[in-house]
Amino acid sequence: MGTPEIRRATADDLDDIFSICLLTGASGEDATEFYDDPRLLGNIYAAPYIVLRLGLGFVAVDSEGVVGYVVGTPFTRAFEKECEEDWWPALRVVNPDPGPDHDRADWNARLRSQIHRPPRMLGEILSEFPAHLHINLLPRAQGQGVGKELIGMMLGAFHVAGVRGAHLGVAAANTRAIGFYRRIGFTTLVEGEDSMLLGVQWTGEMEE
């Protein structure tokens, strides 16, 4: 299959990105069985970064196709506003609100509630880590340095945008991903029962 090529993501990659998001959506494992809409997860954590003005994305492509992606934005607060204006309204029409007191064990209700009540990142986090990102790789692309290269591309884009810190969320159960993030320089910002928030900062020129 050769070493995957990294390039900027486009709208033509959306189908692959939706698929990878679902196939890795259960702490890195296949989440297909948990969702009644195969695009529900991607519509929250992937697609808006490809479609909206303030989003960024890169994909890794091997001889069989797209094997991974990283998406994000250098300006989290402004991106939250853009989503509120241009992304969530259409999704709210086709995803009925389960209410704030939905069954927490129901993955569909949890995400649909998030569409109607999207979380806002804490200001104290954004003061030091204003950018954020999401990354997912299919198993065949893991362990080859592809994830590190994708994140490097995204952090480089954040650097060009004038940003010096980024954060990401990860499920506490996804110990493999947490170990990977720590190895490339991320540290714990917030640790919850089910999830963690990690961050990384840089000064001056980005390392090659």
TALIN-V794465 format. One record per backbone hydrogen bond with DSSP energy under -1.0 kcal/mol. CO is the residue of the C=O (numbers start at 1). NH is the residue of the N-H. Records with the same first field share a line. If there is no record, write none. Layout:
CO = NH / NH
//
This chain:
1 = 63
5 = 61
7 = 59
10 = 13
11 = 14
13 = 17
14 = 18
15 = 19
16 = 20
17 = 21
18 = 22
19 = 23
20 = 24
22 = 25 / 31
24 = 28
26 = 29
29 = 26
31 = 34
32 = 35
37 = 40
39 = 43
41 = 44 / 45
42 = 46 / 47
46 = 49
47 = 50 / 51
48 = 52
52 = 55
56 = 72
57 = 9
58 = 70
59 = 7
60 = 67 / 68
61 = 5
62 = 65
65 = 62
67 = 138
68 = 60
69 = 136
70 = 58
71 = 134
72 = 56
73 = 132
75 = 79
76 = 80
77 = 81
78 = 82
79 = 83
80 = 84
81 = 85
82 = 86
83 = 87 / 88
87 = 91
88 = 92
89 = 93
99 = 102
103 = 106
106 = 110
107 = 111
108 = 112
109 = 113
110 = 114
111 = 115
112 = 116
113 = 117
122 = 126
123 = 127
125 = 128 / 129
130 = 76
131 = 167
132 = 73
134 = 71
136 = 69
138 = 141
139 = 142
145 = 149
146 = 150
147 = 151
148 = 152
149 = 153
150 = 154
151 = 155
152 = 156
153 = 157
154 = 158
155 = 159
156 = 160
157 = 161
158 = 163
159 = 162
164 = 202
165 = 131
166 = 200
167 = 133
168 = 198
170 = 196
171 = 174
173 = 175
174 = 178
175 = 179
176 = 180
177 = 181
178 = 182
179 = 183
180 = 184
181 = 186
182 = 185
187 = 199
190 = 197
194 = 172
195 = 192
196 = 170
197 = 189 / 190
198 = 168
199 = 187
200 = 166
//
